[in-house]
Each structure stands twice: as structure tokens, then as C-alpha cells.
Amino acid sequence: MPRYFFNVFYGPSNVDVIGEDLPDEQAAWHEGTRVAGELFHDLDDGFRPGQEWRLEITDDAKNLLYVIRISGEQAK
């Protein structure tokens, strides 16, 4: 079963060195959206306008497959 990695970039980067075995890229996307929601929720009040939060999903060869990006902007 292929292994996928979920790297978070917000403040100090958190590179996933363990990864997770999943059946395919579709399952990695599904897991990535679940993980992103949980991690972003855990930021509580720490996320501010002008900041970006990013989760990158890579395969075992470190090929970038998907990026989930959240950016905060203040409306003018």
C-alpha cells in the first residue's frame, strides 16, 4: 500500500516524517481534507488576516500531489 505524507506550513513548518499507508491518491486527498480541518480548528484564535496556513500532501517519493491553502485577508 502506498505511503502519503501530510506536511503543514504555518509558523514553524511541521514536516511529516512518518506518513500514512493509504490505498490511493483519492484516499490521500480525503485524509488530507480531514486532517486539514482538524488542524486548522485547533488553531483557535491564532490565525489572523495576512497569514497563510498550508497542508501539502506528498507521496513516498516526495512528489507533491495536493495543496490545501487557507489565507486570511481583511476586506477593504
Secondary structure, DSSP 4 states (H G I P E B T S, - for coil): --EEEEEEESSS-B--SS-EE-SSHHHHHHHHHHHHHHHHHTTTT---TT-EEEEEEEETT--EEEEEEEE-----
